[in-house]
Amino acid sequence: MPDAGTTTPDGEIASVAADPPPSARVPVLIVGGSIVGASAALFLAARGITPVLVEKHTAVSARPRAKLFYPRTMEAYRSVGADQDVYAVQDRLPPADHAAVVTSLAGPELRRWPLPAAEDFSGVSPCPSAFVKQADLEEVVRAHARAAGADLRFGHRLLELRRHEDHVLARIRGADGGAYTVAAEYLLAADGNGSAVREGLGIGRGGTEVVAHVMEIGFEADLRPVLEGRRLALAFTGPPEQAFLSWTTAQDRGTVSVTYDPVLTDPAAFDARRCREIVSRALGLPPTRFTLTERRPWQMGGWVADSYRAGRVLLLGDAAHVTPPTGGFGANTGIQDAWNLTAKLVSVLRGHADPRLLEDYEPERRTVGHITVEQALLRARDRARVPIEDRPLLSEAAVAVGYRYPLPDEADGLPTADEPDRWRGEPGTRLPHLPLIGQDGPGSTLDLVRDGRYLLLAGPEGGPWVRAARRLDPRGAFLDATFLPGDIASATARTTDVCGIGRQGALLVRPDQVIAWRAPRAVPDALAALSAAVRRALGAGRPAAH
């Protein structure tokens, strides 16, 4: 029996009597058009799958949000040709890659440090981190998604949702107020931490719902004279207020956030006068130098949804997990959800993979969601009372770049995250970056994974593996095959050692650049071994869980 539901203006789900006739049929409907939903649309459209995206807001939010994006996120954009436009935005802005504790933003600095995202990642990635505000990134991603053919509909709101065994039916209110119905093979819910889709499906959350109560006070001000030459991306003030200051990369607006105890302080007590005083102290500027824009109470939390999937509806981004802002992991984790999930969807919708491949999305990304939330909570302990067990604090590089997916039948006891340069081609980890020299300039082994296809990457003497791959897919419809380049002079180890294979071994790499299988050496029957590996990687031979 199908599940029925209507999203009301209050975000609740109520029954509907019958299916309205669809006005369109699409492969993927994306609900939510912020950075995660827009990225999912781009990743799909760039590989020939045309999604429809609906977003209730009509414009990009001007509120300061994420503004650092780690190398693994930029690698995903690199794969679809959007990374250089992101870096071009960054190049037009003043450098901002440090944080500081200050008496006030205009006053003395008590302590300063470079953001971990600003570290030199060139040894493990072809992409440096990008320091741009989320609104600018969204504009770039949306433009590339539209150019690739994605149907982006802003000012459109999901009204009703009905799930069927072979499709999802969604009723939508358009920007003109009229309603229409879309039938989609899959629906991606990227509608934020208050996700009406998640709540309507009855999916719960596990973790810390409230770490701290925060009052976020927005302001407009010309901060360029204060920030000139300082390379600051964010700042904190010390006790007693311990405000957190963030601003746009254009240095023309920002927020001052302070925690409060709702038992002792009513949010209404943050009136205009009090907010001006807080912002004035934090900035070290008189009220005549800034204008208040808004105040917004919110609850800092750290939780993961109990499930990332209900039939043909899949959750990603803040609909699936919420992290405290410490570490800057939130948006990056959501974009990586989209990168993982859309790679699977492309293989399924092209007919190359079994739909059961989608069963791997939840265990892979939910594992990453848990470790990311945990690490963000550990980092928040200095500024809030966080009810979390003491765990080892991993580096930002390990959390954002060096995570590992738990693959089926891979009970090897390896950690779920480690320093990126410690991995040696283990299944579930990202393909190691090794620099390549090409006609178009410096490249990477990551660039060998192309257009949503799998890759058989063989050692220099792995001819039997390459021949087996070409027998499995003579036309190269879903499986590319090539040899790993020989030793690279600038590398500290042989390429085969970095990838964990001998000269006669091979790796099977997924479209999201994750290693699905590894053969450390030659085997008597390469075709049989690779055939079995490809079958598992494409989701065949598994019982469906949904």
Secondary structure, 3 states (H helix, E strand, C coil): CCEEEEECCCCCEECCCCCCCCCEEEEEEEECCCHHHHHHHHHHHCCCCCCEEEECCCCCCCCCCCCCECHHHHHHHHHCCCHHHHHHHHHCCCCCCEEEEECCCCCCEEEEEECHHHCCCCCCCCCCCECCCHHHHHHHHHHHHHHCCCEEEECCEEEEEEECCCCEEEEEECCCCCEEEEEEEEEEECCCCCCHHHHHHCCCEEEEEEEEEEEEEEEECCCHHHHCCCCEEEEEECCCCCCEEEECCCCCEEEEEEEECCCCCCHHHCCHHHHHHHHHHHHCCCHHHCEEEEEEEEEEEEEEECCCEECCEEECHHHCEECCCCCCCHHHHHHHHHHHHHHHHHHHHCCCCCHHHHHHHHHHHHHHHHHHHHHHHHHHCCCCCCCCCCCCCCCHHHHHCCECCCCCCCCCCCCCECCHHHCCCCCCCECCCCEEEECCEEEEHHHHCCCCCEEEEECCCCHHHHHHHHHHCCCCCCEEEEECCCCCCCCCCCHHHHCCCCCCCEEEECCCCEEEEEECCCCCCHHHHHHHHHHHHCCCCCCCCC
